[in-house]
Amino acid sequence: MPTSRFGRRLLLGVFVLGLVGDVLGYWGSTGEELTTLTGVGFGLVEVPALFLMIPAAVSYGLGG
């Protein structure tokens, strides 16, 4: 089914984007202080990816 394949790829892509944001946000800091890389990773990559996971999961679920 093409819709199921699209939903699966979209969900996987958003998950990987969130993982990249997680790596930048949590492992990009130096010790206890927050860096610009932490803010970019969390605020500009991970949080939008979390919000995009909802429609991606719905698309994958409806495509089955």
JOVENSUL-V831018 format. One record per helix or strand of 3 or more residues. SS is the DSSP state (H for helix, E for strand). FROM is the first residue (numbers start at 1). TO is the last residue. If there is no record, write none. Layout:
BEGIN
SS&FROM&TO  SS&FROM&TO
END
This chain:
BEGIN
H&2&27  H&36&62
END
